Amino acid sequence: MFKGSFVALVTPFQDGKVDIARLERLVEFHVESGTHGVVPCGTTGESATLTHEEHERVIETVTRTAEGRIVVLAGTGSNSTAEAVRMTKFAKDVGADGALVITPYYNKPTQEGLFRHFETIAVECDMPVVLYNVPSRTAIDLLPETVARLAEISNIVGIKEATGSIDRTVEILRSCDIEVLSGDDSLTLALMAVGASGVISVAANVVPRLIVDLVDFAAAGDIEAAKDLHFRLYPLFRALFVETNPIPVKAAAAHLGLCGPEIRLPLIEASSSTRAALEKALAEFETQV
């Protein structure tokens, strides 16, 4: 179920509030584009600045709009285990297909603490769980040996791997049977070449069909076609991270008319130089969006 191109969905805002109508249109856009799954309330969705009520409303809206036509992997993580359990149960109750659960940020638990955190969520919530490891954001690294222990729990089925290391994916897949999804667009092809199953993509917000094609080519073993597309997309991949995510992708989505540019403090809207770089990188693809 958790294979292919998953979009790390932006959360549209209007006048300080979640723009529900635009959020619904974004889900429809990804259904029409052939995206394999949507991931609401992740890092790209500005989950850190959503209230609990907004977080729930975004997950419920995305799941309701999807109507089973596209996989919904809801971001439900927290640095509080009890809060992550509550959010994951909510996602299950409203019909999400799985939960993407980030490592606890700020607390800096030990590897045993990480194991017990994820074990508790998986056991108490009884729905598919995809781990999310992004040390640059959380200040803690979920090591391969801990992933291997967690993979023995039946409903822990995958990991979003965002350490930026190809070796890390190799280490995980050598040690256990789990789906690995790239957490970095520019590494998707490389990680799939060593066994990853797809990507949770920022770029898919603005070029969804092309990310689907890239992943499909790689999965089918057509490495030349995948490589050609990767090389074409690479300048866009780079441009989307010249400032902190999701600042650039929000600007790119606004440029394409997919949502407004509004972003919540402490993040601010993209600089003029970033917008210019994005518009240049997008120019080749605008007719394909």
WOTAUR-V234921 format. One record per pair of residues at least 12 apart in sequence whose ideal C-beta (glycine too) atoms are under 6 Angstrom apart, sorted by the first residue. I is the first residue (numbers start at 1). J is the second residue. Records with the same first field share a line. If there is no record, write none. Layout:
I->J, J
This chain:
1->71
2->130, 158, 179
3->197, 198
4->36, 198, 215
5->35, 36, 198, 201, 204, 211, 212, 215
6->37, 39, 200
7->30, 35, 38, 201, 204, 205
8->39, 42, 44, 200, 202
9->38, 39, 40, 45
10->44, 205, 246, 250, 253
11->45, 46
12->259
13->262
18->54
20->61
22->259
23->61
24->65
27->62, 65, 66
30->208
31->69, 70
33->208, 209
34->212
35->208
37->71, 73
38->62, 70, 72
39->73, 100, 200
40->58, 59, 62, 74
41->55, 58, 59, 75
42->75
44->202, 245, 246
46->264
47->75
49->264
56->90
59->74, 91
60->94
63->94, 95, 96
71->97
72->96, 97
73->98, 100
74->91, 96, 99
75->100
76->88, 91, 99, 101
77->101, 102
79->104, 105, 106, 107
81->117, 120
84->121
85->121, 124
88->121, 125
89->125
92->127
98->128, 130
99->129
100->130, 132
101->121, 129
102->132
103->133, 138, 140, 142
104->117
105->138
108->139, 140
111->143, 146
114->142, 146
115->146, 149
118->150
122->153, 155, 156
128->155, 157
129->155, 156
130->158
131->159
132->160
134->162
135->163
144->171, 172, 175
147->159, 172
148->175, 176
151->176, 178
158->178, 179
159->178, 180
160->181, 183, 200
161->180, 183
162->183, 184
164->184
166->190
169->191, 194, 196
170->194
173->195
179->197
180->196
181->198, 199, 200
182->196, 199
183->200
185->201, 202, 203, 237
186->237
189->218, 226, 230
192->218
198->215
202->240, 245, 249
203->237, 240
205->249, 253
206->252, 253, 256
207->285
214->226, 229
235->281
236->281
239->277, 278, 281
242->274
243->274
247->267, 270
248->270, 274, 278
250->263
251->270, 275, 278
252->278
256->289
